[in-house]
Amino acid sequence: MDRIDHRPWSVSSNLQSLSVAIRRIERGRDQGALRWQALLAFIDLSILAFFLLGPYLRAGPIYLIIDYTIAAWIGGELLARAVAASSLRNFIKRSMTWIDLVILGTLLFPDVLFNFAFLRAMRLWAIGNSPLLCEILRRLGWAHLHDVIRASLNFLVFLFMVTGFVYTTFFYGREAGEGFVDALYFTVATITTTGFGDITLPGTLGKLTSVVTMIVGISLFVRLAQVIVRPFKVNFPCPKCGLQRHEADAVHCKACGQLLNIPDEGD
């Protein structure tokens, strides 16, 4: 009798099982998934710390070793996300896919693509959008602070991105510590519209960078102030009219009067 080769089916089945496992790690809320998410968040924070300390470590021999190790890790993450994606098209359409590809390029070719290194701060944005943050806040009883923390993370991401761009574009030739601190100082002074004027960016690109930093920075700052001072509301879509946000103790939807059943912390 001819032997039936089941290897193609086996490979397909293994890939499907791996895809399900990766999606569970990315979006699950059970204990195992949350442990994996916590580990990945810790690694992301460690990578972000390396990016921030990069200007101080660049002269050391260990810099390239850590740099290429992180590149291998991010490459592995991209491959895992590609396996977990429902389709290649959806994987390509994700903004973090392209951001990670650029970050990977800056790690593999640090001397050529250093001007794009500021995008590395987007790793912090990914942490802020993970289910882990929501679950940790819920368990600590701080679910009402979720919008405040996300707005704070968005503000920090923008701060670090602009600082990285200003450093690599305008202050890269200076002493590592001095150049990065000057870039951070300029960014904070510009975002807060303090404008001391002791550090300015030269040329047309410098003026455009200052304008964009002020406009976007003030918008994020105002957004942060809004979520701090506005009354707390929960995200609970009304089943009738679709209104997303309601007071935590609301019994009826204020838009259409639909009876609501908003779960509280004891549910």
N, C-alpha and C positions, 0 to 999 in steps of 0.2 A: 504493500500500500504506500501511496505517496504521503509524505509527511507534510502537514499543513503548517505553514510559517505564520505564527501569530505576532511576530515582532513589530510590524507596523502598527497594529492595533494596540500593542503593549506600550509602544512609545507614545502614541496619541493619548492613551489613558493616563500615563504618567504625567504628561504635560498638562492634561486637564486637572488632575489632582493637585499638581503644583500650583496651577493658576488659582484654584479654589483656596488653597492654603494661604497664598500671598494676599488674596483679596480679604480673607478673614483677618490676617494680621493688620492690613491697612485700615479696615473699617469696623472690625469687630469690637464688642464691648464686654466680652467674657474675660475671665481672669488671665487666660493664656495670651489672648490677643493684646490685652492691656500691658502685660509684662513685656511683650515684644515691642510695643509702641514706646514704652518707657525707655527700653534699651536703645531704640533707634533715635529717640529724642535726645538722650544723653550723648550719643555719638554725634548727632547734628550740632549740639551745643559745643562739643569738643572741637569739631571742625571749624565752627564759627570763631572759637577762641584762637585757633591756629591762624585763621585769616586775619584777625585783629592784631595778633602778635607778629604777623609775617614781616612787617617792616623792621622789627627788632631782631628777628631770627635769620634774615636773609643772608647775612654774612657767614653764618655757621655752616659746617659741613653736613649737619643732620637735616637741614632745611629741605633739600631735594628728596631725601629718603621719606620724610613725612609727606611731602608734596605728592610724590608718586604713589604712596600708600593710599592717600585720600582719593587720588584719581582712580585707583583700582576699585575702591569702595563705591564711589559714585558711578563708575561704569557698571559695577555689579547691580546697584540699585536700578539703574536704567534698564538693564536686561531683565531684572525681576518684574519691573512695572510693565515692560513689553509683553512678558509672558502672561501677566495677570489681566491685561487689557482685554476688553471684549472684542476689539478688532484693532488692527494696525492703524486704521484711520483715526480712531478715537485716541490712541496713544500719541499719534503725531499732533493731534489738535490740542492736546493739553499744554498749557503755558509752561508748567514746570518741566516738561520734557525738553523744550528748547532752552530754557534757562539752565538746566543741568548740563545740556550739551555744551553750552558756552562756558559754563564753569569747568567742565571737564577739559575743554580746550585750553583754558587759562592755566590749568594744572599741568597739562602735558607739555605746553609750550609757554612757560611763564615769561620768557624774555620777549616773545613776539606778541602775545595777547594780553600783556599786563594792563592795558587800558580798559579791558572789560572785567577786571578783577572785582570791581565794585558790585557786580551781580551776585557775588558769593553771599552777600547779606540776605538774599532771598531764602536761604535755608531757614532763617528764623521765621519768615512768613509761613513756611510749610508747617512748622511746629504749631503756630497759632491756629492753623486750620485743621489740625488733626483731632479725631474724636477723643484722644487722651486728655487734652486740655479740658474739654467739657466734662468728662467723667471725673477728673481730679477735683474740679471746682464743685461738682455736685456732691461728691463724697465729703468734702470739707465744709459743705454748707454755704459755699460762696458762689452759687450759681448765678445770683443777681449781679455778680461782678464780671460776668463773661464778656459783655459788650465793652466794658471799660478796659479789660485786659487785652482784648483783640485790638481795640483802637490804640492802646499804648504800644502794642507790638508793631502795628502798621507804622506808627510814628517812628519807632526805633529803627525799623527796616529802612524807611526813607532816610533817616539821619545817617545810618551807616553806609547806605548806597551813595549818597551825595558826598560823604566824607571820603569814601574810597575813590569815587570818580575825580574829586578835586585833588586828592593826593597823587593819583597815578598820572593825571593830566598836567598839573601845575607845579607840584612840589616833589615829584619823584626823585629829582637829582639832589635834594638836600639830605642832610643827615637823617637817618631813618626816624628816630624819635622826634626830632624837631619838625620834620616835614609832615608827619601824620598828625601831631598835636596842632600844628598850624591849620591843617585842613579841617580838623574837628572844630577848632576855635572859630574859623571862618564860617563853617556850616551852621553852628549854633547861633552865632551872631546874626547871620542872614535869615535863618528861619524865624527867629524871634523879632526880626526887624529892628534889632538894637543898632546895628550898623555903626560900629565904632570907627571904621574906616582905616584902622592901622594896618589891616591886611586886606588887599583887594586883588581880584583876578585880572590879569592883563588881557588886552585884545578883545575882539568881538566875541569870541567863544567864552571868555570870562564874563562879559556882561550878560550874555544869554544864559549862562549857567546861573548867575546870580538872580536873574529875573525868574527863571523856572523854579529855583529853590525857594524864593520868597512866596510865589503864588501857590505851589503845591504844599510847601511846608505850613503856611498859614491855614490852608484848607484842612490839613490833617490835625493841626493844633486846635482849630475851632471844633472839628468833629470830636476830638478827645474831650474838650470842655463840655460839649453838648451831652455826651453819654454820661459824664460825671454828675451833672446838675439836673438832668431830666428825671422825672419819676420813673421808678423801676417798673418795667413791663416784661411779660413773658412771651416767648414765641409760641403761639398756639393758634393755628389757622381756624377760623370759623368755618364749620362745615357747610354753611349756607351762602355767605357772601364772600368768604375767603380772606377777611381781615386777619392779618398775621399777628399783630401784637395787642395784648390785653393786659389790664391790671391783674396782678397775681391772684386777687380774691374776687375777680369778676364772676358773676353768675350768668349774666346775659351779655351778648355781643352789643356794644354801644352803637354799632352801625345798623344792624337789622333786628336786634332783639332776640336772636336765636339763643336757646338755652345752651350753656357751655358746661363742660365737665373737665376743667383744667386740673390736672394732677398736682398735688402739693408734695412737699418734701417727704411726707410720711407714706406716700403711695408706693 
